[in-house]
Amino acid sequence: MATAHLDALASRHATLESTIFNEMQRPMPDSFRLAQWKKEKLRLKEQIEREGTH
């Protein structure tokens, strides 16, 4: 069960990474959205690290 949860978190993290990359390729990226996505990505990373150690 924990593995499925961690896999889901990792998948969401990877999706955000791709979304951020794609947004940054635009001529005028939306800095507000980028900031939101980066915060969410960091939160997911921290959650994965916390739960991965248990």
C-alpha positions, 0 to 999 in steps of 0.5 A: 500500500505504501509503495502505491502511495509513493508511486502516485506521489512520484508520478505527480512530481514527474508530471509537475516537473514536465509541466514546469519545463513546458511552461518555461519554454513558452515565450512569456511563461506565467511566473505566478503559475510557475511559482505555484507548481514549484511549491507543489513540486517541493512539497511532494518531494519532501513528502516522498522523502519523509514517507520513504524513510518509514 
